[in-house]
Amino acid sequence: MTVLMVTDERFLEHRPGRRHPERPARLEAVWSGIEAAGLGEAVVRRGAAPASDGDLLRCHSGEHLALLAGIDSAGGGPVDADTSMSAGSWEAARLAAGAGLVAVAALRAGEADVAFCAVRPPGHHATPTTSMGFCLVNNVAVTAAALADSGERVAIVDIDAHHGNGTQDAFYRDGRVLFVSCHQWPLYPGTGALDETGDGDGLGTTVNLPLPEGAAGDTYRYALDRVIVPVVERFGPDWLLVSAGFDAHRADPLTGLGLTSGDFADLVDRLVRLVAAGRCIMFLEGGYDLEALASSSGAALAAAVGIDHRPEPSSSAGPGREVVDLVAT
């Protein structure tokens, strides 16, 4: 099996600040972690291409895009209290949003069995009208919207420790796209409660698993068995997109969950099997401890191509099964 890694040196030009958690070294850690996994020819590397205005307008307002372009023209500046742009940020954001479309084209052409978009800035907090939470535009939503508009059914599974509020907002009333999020609760951005289940045509196509602080790999595996796998299988997607945030790792400084790199291998191993070969794309979201990010991304990509690479054993004895049972009933 082979994994297509869509990534680009230009992502390093997004520089939100010397002390900002979402720093260029994150992507370098991902690259080093994948190299350390020893996947060799199983990884095919491809550069990104920028999303067009039409691609972005599928899930973002024109006013939102104009605001970002204006900040870019001024050489960068703050977008909100957590999110800022440098001179290279807008180009990086458009490349990050276009990376999934590059992956779709390559997978449709049979060039790989699975894809990983190693991108920054991340995207899952960006709503149709707002940049927030280190995110400028929503990378996974751009790809999902393009696939849905081409007649495909799309499932998104978000395993970042923070709820993917922007992705949820983009498809909350859209029955063509299933959104499932497994996240720490309470935690920024404060969304992702049990009763957020979609609206209108999208009623029932949003599923949230708000887990308590300290939840570990055994709770995530239980969530896969009891909720995530059954929900995705019932929906019957043509494509599975994974918002692969690695900040649920127990070493992450911004969160309080208890996963290890071995747990991420477990999750990815199960998730990639939910769709046919060549129909799963993973997108880098969070992860702010560089060592944990490197080991977790390497373990995840190895699992995606059927290689057992576990720098750490899987974890257990964490809380949260009662939340999973509530969602499953």
N, C-alpha and C positions, 0 to 999 in steps of 0.2 A: 504493500500500500504506500501511497505517496500523499504528502500534504503540501499544498501550495501556500507559501507564506508571502502575502502581499505586504510589503513594507518599503520604506524609502528614507534615505538620509535627510531629505528635506523636512521630515517630521521633527528633527532635532532643532530646527530654526524657530519653533514655537517656544518662546522663553518668557513665561509669565512672572518670573522674579527669582532672584538667587535663592531665597528661602522658601519658595513655593513647593508644596508637596508634589505637584504634578510637573516634574522637572525632566529635562532631556535624558538624564541618567536612567530614568525608568526604562526607556526603550532600549538603551544600551544593555541594561540588565536582562531584559527579555532576550535579546540577541545572544548574549553570553550564556544564558541558561539553556537555550535551545542547542547551542554549539556543544555545551557540556554534556547534553543528553546523548551525544554520539549518534545522531540519527542519519548522518551522512547523506547519501543520495535519496533517502526517503523524503527530504525537504527540498522543494523546488522554489527558489526565491524569484519574486517578480516585483517590479516597481509599480507604484500607484499612478493613477491618472486622475485629474481633478473632476469632481462632479460638476455638471453644467448647471446653469441657472434653472433649467427645466427640471433636472433631477432634484435640486434642493427645494423647488417650489411645490413638489408633491407633498411635502410635509412641513414646510416652513413658510411663514408669511413673507410677502415682499418687503414689508416694513422691517421685519427682523433682519433680513439679508442686507437691506440698505444701511441699517445701523452698523452692522459689522463691517461692511465695505467702507463706511465713513470713518470708523475708528482706524481701519487699515490705512486709509489715505492720509490720516494724520500721523502715521508712524507708530500707532499702537496706543494703548491706554486702558484704563479699567472699564470692564463691562458691568460688573457688580462687585460686591465686597470680596467674593472668592475667586472671581474669574477676570482675567485680564489678557490683553493681546500685546504682542511685540510686533516688530516690523515683518517677521515671517509667519505670523500666526494665521492670517487669512488664507494664504497659500497652503499651509499645512492642514488647516481645517477642511478646505475643499478637496485636498488629496485624501484625507482620512475618510471623508464622505464618499469619495469615488472608489475607494479601495474595494468595497464590497461588490461594486458593479464590475470591476476587473475580475474579481473572484467568480462571480456568476458566469461571465463569458467564458472563462477558462474551464470551469467545471462543466458547463454545457458542451464544451468542445472535447470533453473527456481527458483533460490534461492532468487531473489529479483525482484522488478519492475524497478529499476533504480540504477545506481551506481555512487559514488563520490570517486575519488582518491585524498585523502588529502595527497599530497606528497610535498617534496622538495628535491633537488633543482627543480625549475620550468623548463619548457622545450621549450617553443614556439619560442624562439630566436635562438636556436641551429640549425645551418644549416647542410646539409649533410657533410660538411668538417670543420666546425668551431664552437667552443663554444664561446658564447658571451651573453651579457645582463643578467648576473646572471645564465645562463643556460648552462649545460654541454652536455646533450643529449636531444633529443626531445621526450618527453614522449608520447604526443598525436600522433605524427607521427609514433612511433614504433607500437602502437596499430592499427592505420589506415592502415599501410602497411601490417601488419599480416592479418587483415580482408580482405583487397583488394586481397591479394595473395590467400586467401581461396575462392575467387569468390564473395565476398560481395561488394555491393555498399555502399560507406561511405561518409557522409557529416560531415564536421567540421565547427562549428560556433565558432568564437573567439570573446569574448566580453571584453577581456583585453583592457585597455586604450592604450597600446602600440601595434603596428602592429606585428602580428606573422610572421615575415619575414622568420624564419626557416621553419615553417610549409608550408608556401607558396612555398619556394624554393623546398621542398621535393616533392611536387605534381604539380608543375607548368606545367609540360608536361604530366600529368597522368590523363586521362579522367575518371578513376575509382573513383576518390576522388574529391568531391566538397569542396572548401575552401571559406568561407565567413568571412570577418573580419570587425568589427565595432570599430573604434579606433579614438583617437585624432590625429589631423593633423594641423600643423606640430609637431612632437614629435619623440624622439628616437624610432626606429633606422633610420627613414627617408624614409622608404619604405611604400607601401600601397596606392599608388596614384590611381586615378580613372581609368587610362589607363592600369593598371596591371591586365590583364584579362586571363592570361594563354597563352600557346604556343603549337604548334603541336597538339598532341592528346588531350591535356588539354585546348585548346583554348575555352574560355567561362566558364570554371569550376573554375575560380578564380574571386571572386567578392569583391571589396573593398569599404567600406563606410568611407571615411576620414572626420571626423566631426570636427568642429571648437571648440576651447576652450570655455567652458561654456555650451556645449550641455548637456541637462538634460534628465530625464526619458521620457518626452513626445516625444522627438526626437527619442529615441530608440524604443518606442512603434510604432511610425510612420514608422520607418525603418523596424520593424517586419511586419507590415501590407502591406507596399508598396514593399518591396524587399525581406527580409529574408525568410518569410514564402512562398511566391510564388516561389522563386528560389529553395528552398529546395524541395517543393512539386513537381515541374517540374522534378527535378533530380531523385526523387523517391528512396531515400536511404534505405538500409536495416538497417543501423546503423547511429545514430547521436552521434558525439563526440563533447563536448563543452569545449573549453579552457576557464575556468571560472576564469578570473582575476577579482579581486575586487578593482583594483586601479582606476576605473572610479568613485569611491565614491568621493563626494565633499570634504571630509576631507583628502584625500590622499596627502602626501607631495611631490610626484614625478610627479603629473599630474595636469590637470586643468579642468576636466570635473565636472558635477554637479549631479551625481546620488546619491541616498540614498539606504539604505537596502531594502526599499519597492520597489524600481525600480528593484533590482535584483530578488526579489520575482516575480514581473511581468514577467521579461524576462524568468526565468526558468519555470514558469507555462506555458508559451506559447511554449517554445522550447521542453519540454519533450513530448508534445502531437503530435509532428511531425513524430514520429515513433511509432511502436507498443510497448506495455509494454515489458520491459526486453531488450530493444535495444538502450538505451541512457546511455552514460557514461560521467560524468563531471570530468575535471581535474583541480586541483588548479594551477593557474599561479601566477599573481601578487596580490598586495594589501599590503600596507606598513604602514598604520595607524592601530595599533593593535585593537583599539576599533571598528573602522569601519569594519575591516576584520572580527572580531568576530560577529558583528551584521549582516553583509551581508551574511556570510556563513551560519549562522543559519537560516536566512530568506530564502535563496536559497534552502537549504535542506528541510525545511518545505514545501515550494511550490512544490518541486519535488514529495512529497508524499501527496499532496492535503490538507495540513494544512496551515491556514492563520496565519502566525507569522510575524508581521511587527513592528520592533522596531521604525521605522520612516515611515512617509507617503511617498507616491510616489511624485516625483518632476515634475515640469513643467516650462514653460516659458523660455526654453533654445533655442539657435539658432541651425541651421543645417538642417532644412527641405529642403532647396534648394539643398543640396548635395544629399539627399535621392531621390528627384525628378529627378536629373540628372541621377542617377544610374537606376531608374525605367523606364526611357524613352528608 
